[in-house]
Amino acid sequence: MNKMEALKKEIDLLPLSMLVEVEHLVKKLKRQSQTARKPATLLSEVAAYAIADDLPTDLAERHDHYLYGVSKK
């Protein structure tokens, strides 16, 4: 059995709820293979991940809330 067949079998065994995470990972890997990793584009690449992962828009402003559970005030 080759790696692709083994991976497909593993994916078939995953619960449906985890397939969303697998889909996100596949999309990230595709982006990485298409993007040249130049230092000048690193920040834009990080920003693209934040958008793709549906991070809160107020993450920088309220990071204490998301990291430590402090009230949003």
C-alpha atoms as an extended CHARMM CRD file, in Angstrom:
* protein
*
        73  EXT
         1         1  MET       CA              0.0000000000        0.0000000000        0.0000000000  PROA      1               0.0000000000
         2         2  ASN       CA              1.4540000000        3.3790000000       -0.9530000000  PROA      2               0.0000000000
         3         3  LYS       CA              1.3230000000        6.5280000000        1.1510000000  PROA      3               0.0000000000
         4         4  MET       CA             -1.6440000000        8.0150000000       -0.7170000000  PROA      4               0.0000000000
         5         5  GLU       CA             -3.7820000000        4.9090000000       -0.1860000000  PROA      5               0.0000000000
         6         6  ALA       CA             -2.8380000000        4.7920000000        3.4970000000  PROA      6               0.0000000000
         7         7  LEU       CA             -3.6850000000        8.4590000000        3.9490000000  PROA      7               0.0000000000
         8         8  LYS       CA             -7.0440000000        8.0500000000        2.2090000000  PROA      8               0.0000000000
         9         9  LYS       CA             -7.8940000000        5.1640000000        4.5520000000  PROA      9               0.0000000000
        10        10  GLU       CA             -6.9800000000        7.2820000000        7.5840000000  PROA      10              0.0000000000
        11        11  ILE       CA             -9.1500000000       10.1590000000        6.3260000000  PROA      11              0.0000000000
        12        12  ASP       CA            -12.0640000000        7.7720000000        5.7880000000  PROA      12              0.0000000000
        13        13  LEU       CA            -11.8420000000        6.7840000000        9.4630000000  PROA      13              0.0000000000
        14        14  LEU       CA            -11.9740000000       10.3560000000       10.7740000000  PROA      14              0.0000000000
        15        15  PRO       CA            -15.1770000000       11.7180000000       12.2770000000  PROA      15              0.0000000000
        16        16  LEU       CA            -17.0170000000       14.1820000000       10.0390000000  PROA      16              0.0000000000
        17        17  SER       CA            -16.2850000000       17.0480000000       12.4380000000  PROA      17              0.0000000000
        18        18  MET       CA            -12.5250000000       16.6530000000       11.8900000000  PROA      18              0.0000000000
        19        19  LEU       CA            -12.7710000000       16.8430000000        8.0950000000  PROA      19              0.0000000000
        20        20  VAL       CA            -13.0480000000       20.6370000000        8.3090000000  PROA      20              0.0000000000
        21        21  GLU       CA             -9.6370000000       20.7270000000        9.9920000000  PROA      21              0.0000000000
        22        22  VAL       CA             -8.2030000000       18.4460000000        7.3190000000  PROA      22              0.0000000000
        23        23  GLU       CA             -9.6100000000       20.7480000000        4.6340000000  PROA      23              0.0000000000
        24        24  HSD       CA             -7.9520000000       23.7910000000        6.2750000000  PROA      24              0.0000000000
        25        25  LEU       CA             -4.6370000000       21.9500000000        6.4340000000  PROA      25              0.0000000000
        26        26  VAL       CA             -4.8180000000       20.9600000000        2.7710000000  PROA      26              0.0000000000
        27        27  LYS       CA             -5.5580000000       24.5690000000        1.7910000000  PROA      27              0.0000000000
        28        28  LYS       CA             -2.6000000000       25.8120000000        3.8410000000  PROA      28              0.0000000000
        29        29  LEU       CA             -0.2830000000       23.2770000000        2.2440000000  PROA      29              0.0000000000
        30        30  LYS       CA             -1.4340000000       24.3240000000       -1.2200000000  PROA      30              0.0000000000
        31        31  ARG       CA             -0.7590000000       27.9840000000       -0.3940000000  PROA      31              0.0000000000
        32        32  GLN       CA              2.6900000000       27.1400000000        0.9280000000  PROA      32              0.0000000000
        33        33  SER       CA              3.6070000000       25.2780000000       -2.2260000000  PROA      33              0.0000000000
        34        34  GLN       CA              2.4130000000       28.1640000000       -4.4140000000  PROA      34              0.0000000000
        35        35  THR       CA              3.9840000000       30.9780000000       -2.3990000000  PROA      35              0.0000000000
        36        36  ALA       CA              7.6880000000       31.7570000000       -2.6430000000  PROA      36              0.0000000000
        37        37  ARG       CA              8.9460000000       32.1760000000        0.8790000000  PROA      37              0.0000000000
        38        38  LYS       CA             10.6670000000       35.5250000000        0.6060000000  PROA      38              0.0000000000
        39        39  PRO       CA             11.1780000000       37.5800000000        3.7770000000  PROA      39              0.0000000000
        40        40  ALA       CA              9.2470000000       40.4820000000        2.2340000000  PROA      40              0.0000000000
        41        41  THR       CA              6.1380000000       38.3300000000        1.7880000000  PROA      41              0.0000000000
        42        42  LEU       CA              6.2330000000       36.6220000000        5.1770000000  PROA      42              0.0000000000
        43        43  LEU       CA              3.9410000000       39.1620000000        6.8730000000  PROA      43              0.0000000000
        44        44  SER       CA              1.3760000000       38.9800000000        4.0960000000  PROA      44              0.0000000000
        45        45  GLU       CA              1.4950000000       35.1820000000        4.3060000000  PROA      45              0.0000000000
        46        46  VAL       CA              0.7910000000       35.3140000000        8.0450000000  PROA      46              0.0000000000
        47        47  ALA       CA             -2.0900000000       37.7240000000        7.3800000000  PROA      47              0.0000000000
        48        48  ALA       CA             -3.5190000000       35.3360000000        4.7900000000  PROA      48              0.0000000000
        49        49  TYR       CA             -3.4970000000       32.5130000000        7.3500000000  PROA      49              0.0000000000
        50        50  ALA       CA             -5.3200000000       34.7160000000        9.8520000000  PROA      50              0.0000000000
        51        51  ILE       CA             -8.0300000000       35.4470000000        7.3080000000  PROA      51              0.0000000000
        52        52  ALA       CA             -8.2960000000       31.8360000000        6.1620000000  PROA      52              0.0000000000
        53        53  ASP       CA             -8.5400000000       30.5510000000        9.7390000000  PROA      53              0.0000000000
        54        54  ASP       CA            -11.4000000000       32.9460000000       10.6050000000  PROA      54              0.0000000000
        55        55  LEU       CA             -9.5480000000       34.5690000000       13.4960000000  PROA      55              0.0000000000
        56        56  PRO       CA            -11.4290000000       37.3000000000       15.3730000000  PROA      56              0.0000000000
        57        57  THR       CA            -11.0280000000       40.7680000000       13.8870000000  PROA      57              0.0000000000
        58        58  ASP       CA            -10.2830000000       42.1980000000       17.3310000000  PROA      58              0.0000000000
        59        59  LEU       CA             -7.5530000000       39.6650000000       18.1680000000  PROA      59              0.0000000000
        60        60  ALA       CA             -4.7490000000       42.2240000000       18.4570000000  PROA      60              0.0000000000
        61        61  GLU       CA             -6.8960000000       44.5510000000       20.5180000000  PROA      61              0.0000000000
        62        62  ARG       CA             -8.2770000000       41.9140000000       22.8910000000  PROA      62              0.0000000000
        63        63  HSD       CA             -5.5710000000       39.2430000000       22.9090000000  PROA      63              0.0000000000
        64        64  ASP       CA             -5.7580000000       38.9170000000       26.7150000000  PROA      64              0.0000000000
        65        65  HSD       CA             -9.3720000000       37.8210000000       26.3940000000  PROA      65              0.0000000000
        66        66  TYR       CA             -8.5770000000       35.1570000000       23.7880000000  PROA      66              0.0000000000
        67        67  LEU       CA             -5.4080000000       33.9090000000       25.5060000000  PROA      67              0.0000000000
        68        68  TYR       CA             -6.3430000000       34.1140000000       29.1700000000  PROA      68              0.0000000000
        69        69  GLY       CA            -10.1400000000       34.5560000000       29.3010000000  PROA      69              0.0000000000
        70        70  VAL       CA             -9.9950000000       38.1090000000       30.6730000000  PROA      70              0.0000000000
        71        71  SER       CA            -13.2870000000       39.9630000000       30.1270000000  PROA      71              0.0000000000
        72        72  LYS       CA            -13.4930000000       42.0060000000       26.9250000000  PROA      72              0.0000000000
        73        73  LYS       CA            -14.2890000000       45.2370000000       28.8340000000  PROA      73              0.0000000000
